[in-house]
Amino acid sequence: SNIALKKVFVIGDGINTQYNIQHNFNTRDLFITMRENFGDYQKVEFYCLFQDENRVLIDTGDPIGVDSHVIVLVG
């Protein structure tokens, strides 16, 4: 079926630039966005590696604050 699934992850620990996200959608056909979790909730650019059909590696480039960003995956 082609019913879209959505998962939301809050990321940021003030130290790391890479976050392993396990979504369990069994596909690499995903729409992924990242936004700030504060202020104007602006969209943020990032690098993403599709590790396999159930995991992506999000790279923010620079460390981000604790719980400061939201990743939304739709698959």
PDB file of N, CA, C and O in Angstrom, chain B, residues numbered from 101:
ATOM      1  N   SER B 101       0.837  -1.186   0.000  1.00  0.00           N
ATOM      2  CA  SER B 101       0.000   0.000   0.000  1.00  0.00           C
ATOM      3  C   SER B 101       0.877   1.242   0.000  1.00  0.00           C
ATOM      4  O   SER B 101       2.064   1.163   0.317  1.00  0.00           O
ATOM      5  N   ASN B 102       0.315   2.370  -0.347  1.00  0.00           N
ATOM      6  CA  ASN B 102       1.049   3.626  -0.401  1.00  0.00           C
ATOM      7  C   ASN B 102       0.591   4.598   0.674  1.00  0.00           C
ATOM      8  O   ASN B 102       0.498   5.801   0.426  1.00  0.00           O
ATOM      9  N   ILE B 103       0.310   4.094   1.849  1.00  0.00           N
ATOM     10  CA  ILE B 103      -0.074   4.950   2.958  1.00  0.00           C
ATOM     11  C   ILE B 103       1.195   5.508   3.590  1.00  0.00           C
ATOM     12  O   ILE B 103       2.058   4.746   4.026  1.00  0.00           O
ATOM     13  N   ALA B 104       1.314   6.809   3.644  1.00  0.00           N
ATOM     14  CA  ALA B 104       2.511   7.436   4.203  1.00  0.00           C
ATOM     15  C   ALA B 104       2.536   7.295   5.718  1.00  0.00           C
ATOM     16  O   ALA B 104       1.510   7.411   6.388  1.00  0.00           O
ATOM     17  N   LEU B 105       3.725   7.044   6.239  1.00  0.00           N
ATOM     18  CA  LEU B 105       3.955   6.983   7.670  1.00  0.00           C
ATOM     19  C   LEU B 105       4.819   8.170   8.057  1.00  0.00           C
ATOM     20  O   LEU B 105       5.646   8.621   7.265  1.00  0.00           O
ATOM     21  N   LYS B 106       4.633   8.683   9.280  1.00  0.00           N
ATOM     22  CA  LYS B 106       5.425   9.818   9.750  1.00  0.00           C
ATOM     23  C   LYS B 106       5.981   9.511  11.124  1.00  0.00           C
ATOM     24  O   LYS B 106       5.295   8.946  11.975  1.00  0.00           O
ATOM     25  N   LYS B 107       7.257   9.895  11.335  1.00  0.00           N
ATOM     26  CA  LYS B 107       7.862   9.826  12.660  1.00  0.00           C
ATOM     27  C   LYS B 107       8.600  11.125  12.896  1.00  0.00           C
ATOM     28  O   LYS B 107       9.160  11.720  11.975  1.00  0.00           O
ATOM     29  N   VAL B 108       8.591  11.555  14.153  1.00  0.00           N
ATOM     30  CA  VAL B 108       9.230  12.803  14.555  1.00  0.00           C
ATOM     31  C   VAL B 108      10.268  12.486  15.635  1.00  0.00           C
ATOM     32  O   VAL B 108       9.988  11.755  16.584  1.00  0.00           O
ATOM     33  N   PHE B 109      11.460  13.043  15.475  1.00  0.00           N
ATOM     34  CA  PHE B 109      12.547  12.836  16.430  1.00  0.00           C
ATOM     35  C   PHE B 109      13.100  14.184  16.859  1.00  0.00           C
ATOM     36  O   PHE B 109      13.369  15.038  16.015  1.00  0.00           O
ATOM     37  N   VAL B 110      13.273  14.387  18.155  1.00  0.00           N
ATOM     38  CA  VAL B 110      13.917  15.590  18.676  1.00  0.00           C
ATOM     39  C   VAL B 110      15.381  15.235  18.908  1.00  0.00           C
ATOM     40  O   VAL B 110      15.690  14.264  19.599  1.00  0.00           O
ATOM     41  N   ILE B 111      16.280  16.026  18.326  1.00  0.00           N
ATOM     42  CA  ILE B 111      17.703  15.739  18.446  1.00  0.00           C
ATOM     43  C   ILE B 111      18.446  16.949  19.000  1.00  0.00           C
ATOM     44  O   ILE B 111      17.922  18.062  19.051  1.00  0.00           O
ATOM     45  N   GLY B 112      19.684  16.691  19.412  1.00  0.00           N
ATOM     46  CA  GLY B 112      20.574  17.720  19.924  1.00  0.00           C
ATOM     47  C   GLY B 112      21.015  17.386  21.330  1.00  0.00           C
ATOM     48  O   GLY B 112      20.194  17.129  22.210  1.00  0.00           O
ATOM     49  N   ASP B 113      22.343  17.392  21.535  1.00  0.00           N
ATOM     50  CA  ASP B 113      22.886  17.132  22.864  1.00  0.00           C
ATOM     51  C   ASP B 113      24.007  18.110  23.233  1.00  0.00           C
ATOM     52  O   ASP B 113      24.653  17.961  24.270  1.00  0.00           O
ATOM     53  N   GLY B 114      24.228  19.106  22.378  1.00  0.00           N
ATOM     54  CA  GLY B 114      25.253  20.089  22.651  1.00  0.00           C
ATOM     55  C   GLY B 114      26.666  19.649  22.320  1.00  0.00           C
ATOM     56  O   GLY B 114      27.601  20.442  22.438  1.00  0.00           O
ATOM     57  N   ILE B 115      26.843  18.379  21.902  1.00  0.00           N
ATOM     58  CA  ILE B 115      28.178  17.833  21.663  1.00  0.00           C
ATOM     59  C   ILE B 115      28.313  17.241  20.257  1.00  0.00           C
ATOM     60  O   ILE B 115      29.213  17.612  19.504  1.00  0.00           O
ATOM     61  N   ASN B 116      27.414  16.323  19.914  1.00  0.00           N
ATOM     62  CA  ASN B 116      27.543  15.549  18.680  1.00  0.00           C
ATOM     63  C   ASN B 116      27.044  16.300  17.452  1.00  0.00           C
ATOM     64  O   ASN B 116      26.221  17.211  17.545  1.00  0.00           O
ATOM     65  N   THR B 117      27.572  15.886  16.289  1.00  0.00           N
ATOM     66  CA  THR B 117      27.112  16.412  15.006  1.00  0.00           C
ATOM     67  C   THR B 117      26.387  15.345  14.204  1.00  0.00           C
ATOM     68  O   THR B 117      25.761  15.654  13.190  1.00  0.00           O
ATOM     69  N   GLN B 118      26.463  14.080  14.649  1.00  0.00           N
ATOM     70  CA  GLN B 118      25.817  12.983  13.926  1.00  0.00           C
ATOM     71  C   GLN B 118      24.837  12.262  14.837  1.00  0.00           C
ATOM     72  O   GLN B 118      25.107  12.008  16.011  1.00  0.00           O
ATOM     73  N   TYR B 119      23.676  11.939  14.244  1.00  0.00           N
ATOM     74  CA  TYR B 119      22.604  11.284  14.992  1.00  0.00           C
ATOM     75  C   TYR B 119      22.060  10.123  14.168  1.00  0.00           C
ATOM     76  O   TYR B 119      21.635  10.308  13.028  1.00  0.00           O
ATOM     77  N   ASN B 120      22.075   8.927  14.749  1.00  0.00           N
ATOM     78  CA  ASN B 120      21.505   7.752  14.107  1.00  0.00           C
ATOM     79  C   ASN B 120      20.014   7.718  14.399  1.00  0.00           C
ATOM     80  O   ASN B 120      19.597   7.708  15.557  1.00  0.00           O
ATOM     81  N   ILE B 121      19.220   7.699  13.342  1.00  0.00           N
ATOM     82  CA  ILE B 121      17.760   7.674  13.473  1.00  0.00           C
ATOM     83  C   ILE B 121      17.251   6.335  12.952  1.00  0.00           C
ATOM     84  O   ILE B 121      17.472   5.989  11.791  1.00  0.00           O
ATOM     85  N   GLN B 122      16.580   5.595  13.801  1.00  0.00           N
ATOM     86  CA  GLN B 122      15.971   4.324  13.407  1.00  0.00           C
ATOM     87  C   GLN B 122      14.487   4.557  13.204  1.00  0.00           C
ATOM     88  O   GLN B 122      13.766   4.868  14.152  1.00  0.00           O
ATOM     89  N   HIS B 123      14.019   4.403  11.943  1.00  0.00           N
ATOM     90  CA  HIS B 123      12.619   4.704  11.631  1.00  0.00           C
ATOM     91  C   HIS B 123      11.783   3.461  11.363  1.00  0.00           C
ATOM     92  O   HIS B 123      10.568   3.495  11.555  1.00  0.00           O
ATOM     93  N   ASN B 124      12.397   2.365  10.925  1.00  0.00           N
ATOM     94  CA  ASN B 124      11.712   1.089  10.678  1.00  0.00           C
ATOM     95  C   ASN B 124      10.594   1.179   9.643  1.00  0.00           C
ATOM     96  O   ASN B 124       9.565   0.517   9.779  1.00  0.00           O
ATOM     97  N   PHE B 125      10.795   2.006   8.598  1.00  0.00           N
ATOM     98  CA  PHE B 125       9.823   2.100   7.504  1.00  0.00           C
ATOM     99  C   PHE B 125      10.107   1.094   6.389  1.00  0.00           C
ATOM    100  O   PHE B 125       9.306   0.958   5.464  1.00  0.00           O
ATOM    101  N   ASN B 126      11.232   0.391   6.465  1.00  0.00           N
ATOM    102  CA  ASN B 126      11.616  -0.596   5.446  1.00  0.00           C
ATOM    103  C   ASN B 126      11.704   0.001   4.041  1.00  0.00           C
ATOM    104  O   ASN B 126      11.294  -0.633   3.069  1.00  0.00           O
ATOM    105  N   THR B 127      12.244   1.231   3.934  1.00  0.00           N
ATOM    106  CA  THR B 127      12.427   1.863   2.632  1.00  0.00           C
ATOM    107  C   THR B 127      13.470   2.966   2.732  1.00  0.00           C
ATOM    108  O   THR B 127      13.687   3.553   3.791  1.00  0.00           O
ATOM    109  N   ARG B 128      14.109   3.227   1.596  1.00  0.00           N
ATOM    110  CA  ARG B 128      14.978   4.403   1.500  1.00  0.00           C
ATOM    111  C   ARG B 128      14.232   5.564   0.834  1.00  0.00           C
ATOM    112  O   ARG B 128      14.784   6.656   0.698  1.00  0.00           O
ATOM    113  N   ASP B 129      13.000   5.337   0.426  1.00  0.00           N
ATOM    114  CA  ASP B 129      12.185   6.372  -0.208  1.00  0.00           C
ATOM    115  C   ASP B 129      11.532   7.221   0.875  1.00  0.00           C
ATOM    116  O   ASP B 129      10.382   6.997   1.253  1.00  0.00           O
ATOM    117  N   LEU B 130      12.278   8.187   1.361  1.00  0.00           N
ATOM    118  CA  LEU B 130      11.844   9.004   2.487  1.00  0.00           C
ATOM    119  C   LEU B 130      11.897  10.476   2.146  1.00  0.00           C
ATOM    120  O   LEU B 130      12.708  10.910   1.328  1.00  0.00           O
ATOM    121  N   PHE B 131      11.035  11.231   2.775  1.00  0.00           N
ATOM    122  CA  PHE B 131      11.091  12.686   2.769  1.00  0.00           C
ATOM    123  C   PHE B 131      11.517  13.080   4.174  1.00  0.00           C
ATOM    124  O   PHE B 131      10.842  12.741   5.146  1.00  0.00           O
ATOM    125  N   ILE B 132      12.650  13.804   4.289  1.00  0.00           N
ATOM    126  CA  ILE B 132      13.203  14.143   5.592  1.00  0.00           C
ATOM    127  C   ILE B 132      13.430  15.648   5.676  1.00  0.00           C
ATOM    128  O   ILE B 132      14.020  16.248   4.777  1.00  0.00           O
ATOM    129  N   THR B 133      12.961  16.243   6.752  1.00  0.00           N
ATOM    130  CA  THR B 133      13.230  17.655   6.993  1.00  0.00           C
ATOM    131  C   THR B 133      13.762  17.827   8.411  1.00  0.00           C
ATOM    132  O   THR B 133      13.536  16.993   9.288  1.00  0.00           O
ATOM    133  N   MET B 134      14.470  18.923   8.607  1.00  0.00           N
ATOM    134  CA  MET B 134      14.915  19.295   9.949  1.00  0.00           C
ATOM    135  C   MET B 134      14.568  20.765  10.160  1.00  0.00           C
ATOM    136  O   MET B 134      14.744  21.597   9.270  1.00  0.00           O
ATOM    137  N   ARG B 135      14.074  21.060  11.350  1.00  0.00           N
ATOM    138  CA  ARG B 135      13.739  22.436  11.706  1.00  0.00           C
ATOM    139  C   ARG B 135      14.217  22.707  13.116  1.00  0.00           C
ATOM    140  O   ARG B 135      14.470  21.790  13.897  1.00  0.00           O
ATOM    141  N   GLU B 136      14.336  23.986  13.422  1.00  0.00           N
ATOM    142  CA  GLU B 136      14.662  24.387  14.784  1.00  0.00           C
ATOM    143  C   GLU B 136      13.476  24.087  15.691  1.00  0.00           C
ATOM    144  O   GLU B 136      12.327  24.088  15.250  1.00  0.00           O
ATOM    145  N   ASN B 137      13.762  23.837  16.936  1.00  0.00           N
ATOM    146  CA  ASN B 137      12.728  23.546  17.931  1.00  0.00           C
ATOM    147  C   ASN B 137      12.563  24.751  18.864  1.00  0.00           C
ATOM    148  O   ASN B 137      12.251  24.599  20.045  1.00  0.00           O
ATOM    149  N   PHE B 138      12.778  25.945  18.313  1.00  0.00           N
ATOM    150  CA  PHE B 138      12.730  27.171  19.100  1.00  0.00           C
ATOM    151  C   PHE B 138      12.540  28.350  18.142  1.00  0.00           C
ATOM    152  O   PHE B 138      12.625  28.193  16.924  1.00  0.00           O
ATOM    153  N   GLY B 139      12.285  29.518  18.705  1.00  0.00           N
ATOM    154  CA  GLY B 139      12.218  30.750  17.909  1.00  0.00           C
ATOM    155  C   GLY B 139      11.184  30.681  16.806  1.00  0.00           C
ATOM    156  O   GLY B 139      10.003  30.437  17.057  1.00  0.00           O
ATOM    157  N   ASP B 140      11.648  30.902  15.558  1.00  0.00           N
ATOM    158  CA  ASP B 140      10.763  30.883  14.395  1.00  0.00           C
ATOM    159  C   ASP B 140      10.630  29.498  13.771  1.00  0.00           C
ATOM    160  O   ASP B 140       9.989  29.358  12.729  1.00  0.00           O
ATOM    161  N   TYR B 141      11.227  28.463  14.388  1.00  0.00           N
ATOM    162  CA  TYR B 141      11.139  27.079  13.907  1.00  0.00           C
ATOM    163  C   TYR B 141      11.570  26.967  12.446  1.00  0.00           C
ATOM    164  O   TYR B 141      10.913  26.310  11.639  1.00  0.00           O
ATOM    165  N   GLN B 142      12.690  27.622  12.122  1.00  0.00           N
ATOM    166  CA  GLN B 142      13.157  27.667  10.747  1.00  0.00           C
ATOM    167  C   GLN B 142      13.680  26.318  10.269  1.00  0.00           C
ATOM    168  O   GLN B 142      14.239  25.539  11.041  1.00  0.00           O
ATOM    169  N   LYS B 143      13.487  26.061   8.984  1.00  0.00           N
ATOM    170  CA  LYS B 143      14.038  24.864   8.343  1.00  0.00           C
ATOM    171  C   LYS B 143      15.557  24.966   8.358  1.00  0.00           C
ATOM    172  O   LYS B 143      16.115  26.051   8.192  1.00  0.00           O
ATOM    173  N   VAL B 144      16.227  23.826   8.557  1.00  0.00           N
ATOM    174  CA  VAL B 144      17.677  23.778   8.664  1.00  0.00           C
ATOM    175  C   VAL B 144      18.218  22.781   7.639  1.00  0.00           C
ATOM    176  O   VAL B 144      17.661  21.698   7.463  1.00  0.00           O
ATOM    177  N   GLU B 145      19.303  23.154   6.970  1.00  0.00           N
ATOM    178  CA  GLU B 145      19.959  22.239   6.033  1.00  0.00           C
ATOM    179  C   GLU B 145      20.809  21.229   6.806  1.00  0.00           C
ATOM    180  O   GLU B 145      21.326  21.539   7.879  1.00  0.00           O
ATOM    181  N   PHE B 146      20.951  20.025   6.259  1.00  0.00           N
ATOM    182  CA  PHE B 146      21.724  18.976   6.914  1.00  0.00           C
ATOM    183  C   PHE B 146      22.167  17.965   5.871  1.00  0.00           C
ATOM    184  O   PHE B 146      21.685  17.975   4.739  1.00  0.00           O
ATOM    185  N   TYR B 147      23.083  17.099   6.257  1.00  0.00           N
ATOM    186  CA  TYR B 147      23.522  15.991   5.413  1.00  0.00           C
ATOM    187  C   TYR B 147      22.881  14.723   5.942  1.00  0.00           C
ATOM    188  O   TYR B 147      22.750  14.543   7.153  1.00  0.00           O
ATOM    189  N   CYS B 148      22.481  13.844   5.033  1.00  0.00           N
ATOM    190  CA  CYS B 148      21.817  12.606   5.434  1.00  0.00           C
ATOM    191  C   CYS B 148      22.407  11.431   4.673  1.00  0.00           C
ATOM    192  O   CYS B 148      22.559  11.487   3.452  1.00  0.00           O
ATOM    193  N   LEU B 149      22.736  10.381   5.385  1.00  0.00           N
ATOM    194  CA  LEU B 149      23.212   9.134   4.795  1.00  0.00           C
ATOM    195  C   LEU B 149      22.159   8.061   5.053  1.00  0.00           C
ATOM    196  O   LEU B 149      21.812   7.783   6.201  1.00  0.00           O
ATOM    197  N   PHE B 150      21.656   7.461   3.976  1.00  0.00           N
ATOM    198  CA  PHE B 150      20.654   6.397   4.109  1.00  0.00           C
ATOM    199  C   PHE B 150      21.396   5.087   4.355  1.00  0.00           C
ATOM    200  O   PHE B 150      21.808   4.422   3.405  1.00  0.00           O
ATOM    201  N   GLN B 151      21.570   4.710   5.629  1.00  0.00           N
ATOM    202  CA  GLN B 151      22.393   3.565   6.004  1.00  0.00           C
ATOM    203  C   GLN B 151      21.803   2.250   5.505  1.00  0.00           C
ATOM    204  O   GLN B 151      22.528   1.401   4.986  1.00  0.00           O
ATOM    205  N   ASP B 152      20.523   2.083   5.656  1.00  0.00           N
ATOM    206  CA  ASP B 152      19.805   0.921   5.130  1.00  0.00           C
ATOM    207  C   ASP B 152      18.327   1.289   5.084  1.00  0.00           C
ATOM    208  O   ASP B 152      17.978   2.460   5.234  1.00  0.00           O
ATOM    209  N   GLU B 153      17.461   0.311   4.879  1.00  0.00           N
ATOM    210  CA  GLU B 153      16.033   0.601   4.720  1.00  0.00           C
ATOM    211  C   GLU B 153      15.351   1.062   6.006  1.00  0.00           C
ATOM    212  O   GLU B 153      14.191   1.474   5.976  1.00  0.00           O
ATOM    213  N   ASN B 154      16.058   0.997   7.135  1.00  0.00           N
ATOM    214  CA  ASN B 154      15.440   1.345   8.414  1.00  0.00           C
ATOM    215  C   ASN B 154      16.200   2.380   9.226  1.00  0.00           C
ATOM    216  O   ASN B 154      15.753   2.778  10.301  1.00  0.00           O
ATOM    217  N   ARG B 155      17.355   2.822   8.714  1.00  0.00           N
ATOM    218  CA  ARG B 155      18.175   3.754   9.481  1.00  0.00           C
ATOM    219  C   ARG B 155      18.752   4.841   8.582  1.00  0.00           C
ATOM    220  O   ARG B 155      19.154   4.588   7.446  1.00  0.00           O
ATOM    221  N   VAL B 156      18.782   6.057   9.121  1.00  0.00           N
ATOM    222  CA  VAL B 156      19.465   7.170   8.461  1.00  0.00           C
ATOM    223  C   VAL B 156      20.416   7.809   9.463  1.00  0.00           C
ATOM    224  O   VAL B 156      20.171   7.806  10.669  1.00  0.00           O
ATOM    225  N   LEU B 157      21.500   8.353   8.940  1.00  0.00           N
ATOM    226  CA  LEU B 157      22.450   9.094   9.752  1.00  0.00           C
ATOM    227  C   LEU B 157      22.301  10.567   9.386  1.00  0.00           C
ATOM    228  O   LEU B 157      22.520  10.956   8.239  1.00  0.00           O
ATOM    229  N   ILE B 158      21.929  11.377  10.366  1.00  0.00           N
ATOM    230  CA  ILE B 158      21.764  12.808  10.173  1.00  0.00           C
ATOM    231  C   ILE B 158      23.035  13.495  10.660  1.00  0.00           C
ATOM    232  O   ILE B 158      23.484  13.255  11.781  1.00  0.00           O
ATOM    233  N   ASP B 159      23.616  14.348   9.819  1.00  0.00           N
ATOM    234  CA  ASP B 159      24.820  15.091  10.181  1.00  0.00           C
ATOM    235  C   ASP B 159      24.481  16.579  10.145  1.00  0.00           C
ATOM    236  O   ASP B 159      24.138  17.117   9.092  1.00  0.00           O
ATOM    237  N   THR B 160      24.577  17.242  11.302  1.00  0.00           N
ATOM    238  CA  THR B 160      24.216  18.651  11.419  1.00  0.00           C
ATOM    239  C   THR B 160      25.366  19.592  11.061  1.00  0.00           C
ATOM    240  O   THR B 160      25.164  20.801  10.951  1.00  0.00           O
ATOM    241  N   GLY B 161      26.568  19.046  10.879  1.00  0.00           N
ATOM    242  CA  GLY B 161      27.725  19.865  10.536  1.00  0.00           C
ATOM    243  C   GLY B 161      28.411  20.459  11.752  1.00  0.00           C
ATOM    244  O   GLY B 161      29.629  20.347  11.892  1.00  0.00           O
ATOM    245  N   ASP B 162      27.655  21.082  12.624  1.00  0.00           N
ATOM    246  CA  ASP B 162      28.160  21.654  13.870  1.00  0.00           C
ATOM    247  C   ASP B 162      27.322  21.106  15.016  1.00  0.00           C
ATOM    248  O   ASP B 162      26.174  20.716  14.804  1.00  0.00           O
ATOM    249  N   PRO B 163      27.876  21.067  16.234  1.00  0.00           N
ATOM    250  CA  PRO B 163      27.062  20.638  17.377  1.00  0.00           C
ATOM    251  C   PRO B 163      25.831  21.546  17.520  1.00  0.00           C
ATOM    252  O   PRO B 163      25.897  22.745  17.252  1.00  0.00           O
ATOM    253  N   ILE B 164      24.726  20.959  17.943  1.00  0.00           N
ATOM    254  CA  ILE B 164      23.491  21.721  18.161  1.00  0.00           C
ATOM    255  C   ILE B 164      23.070  21.567  19.617  1.00  0.00           C
ATOM    256  O   ILE B 164      23.427  20.589  20.274  1.00  0.00           O
ATOM    257  N   GLY B 165      22.323  22.520  20.109  1.00  0.00           N
ATOM    258  CA  GLY B 165      21.917  22.527  21.509  1.00  0.00           C
ATOM    259  C   GLY B 165      21.010  21.364  21.876  1.00  0.00           C
ATOM    260  O   GLY B 165      20.462  20.683  21.009  1.00  0.00           O
ATOM    261  N   VAL B 166      20.865  21.150  23.169  1.00  0.00           N
ATOM    262  CA  VAL B 166      20.056  20.046  23.690  1.00  0.00           C
ATOM    263  C   VAL B 166      18.607  20.193  23.236  1.00  0.00           C
ATOM    264  O   VAL B 166      17.966  21.216  23.473  1.00  0.00           O
ATOM    265  N   ASP B 167      18.104  19.141  22.575  1.00  0.00           N
ATOM    266  CA  ASP B 167      16.710  19.094  22.082  1.00  0.00           C
ATOM    267  C   ASP B 167      16.350  20.314  21.223  1.00  0.00           C
ATOM    268  O   ASP B 167      15.210  20.777  21.245  1.00  0.00           O
ATOM    269  N   SER B 168      17.318  20.828  20.474  1.00  0.00           N
ATOM    270  CA  SER B 168      17.109  22.083  19.762  1.00  0.00           C
ATOM    271  C   SER B 168      16.587  21.937  18.335  1.00  0.00           C
ATOM    272  O   SER B 168      16.210  22.926  17.705  1.00  0.00           O
ATOM    273  N   HIS B 169      16.564  20.696  17.821  1.00  0.00           N
ATOM    274  CA  HIS B 169      16.121  20.497  16.445  1.00  0.00           C
ATOM    275  C   HIS B 169      15.162  19.317  16.355  1.00  0.00           C
ATOM    276  O   HIS B 169      15.205  18.397  17.172  1.00  0.00           O
ATOM    277  N   VAL B 170      14.302  19.364  15.350  1.00  0.00           N
ATOM    278  CA  VAL B 170      13.313  18.315  15.122  1.00  0.00           C
ATOM    279  C   VAL B 170      13.521  17.746  13.733  1.00  0.00           C
ATOM    280  O   VAL B 170      13.610  18.487  12.754  1.00  0.00           O
ATOM    281  N   ILE B 171      13.597  16.422  13.653  1.00  0.00           N
ATOM    282  CA  ILE B 171      13.666  15.692  12.390  1.00  0.00           C
ATOM    283  C   ILE B 171      12.290  15.090  12.139  1.00  0.00           C
ATOM    284  O   ILE B 171      11.728  14.437  13.018  1.00  0.00           O
ATOM    285  N   VAL B 172      11.741  15.306  10.942  1.00  0.00           N
ATOM    286  CA  VAL B 172      10.481  14.687  10.551  1.00  0.00           C
ATOM    287  C   VAL B 172      10.758  13.797   9.348  1.00  0.00           C
ATOM    288  O   VAL B 172      11.275  14.250   8.327  1.00  0.00           O
ATOM    289  N   LEU B 173      10.402  12.517   9.485  1.00  0.00           N
ATOM    290  CA  LEU B 173      10.542  11.550   8.394  1.00  0.00           C
ATOM    291  C   LEU B 173       9.169  11.106   7.928  1.00  0.00           C
ATOM    292  O   LEU B 173       8.306  10.758   8.734  1.00  0.00           O
ATOM    293  N   VAL B 174       8.979  11.122   6.629  1.00  0.00           N
ATOM    294  CA  VAL B 174       7.755  10.589   6.029  1.00  0.00           C
ATOM    295  C   VAL B 174       8.196   9.543   5.017  1.00  0.00           C
ATOM    296  O   VAL B 174       9.023   9.808   4.145  1.00  0.00           O
ATOM    297  N   GLY B 175       7.630   8.354   5.149  1.00  0.00           N
ATOM    298  CA  GLY B 175       8.016   7.263   4.260  1.00  0.00           C
ATOM    299  C   GLY B 175       6.839   6.446   3.829  1.00  0.00           C
ATOM    300  O   GLY B 175       6.997   5.486   3.075  1.00  0.00           O
TER     301      GLY B 175
END
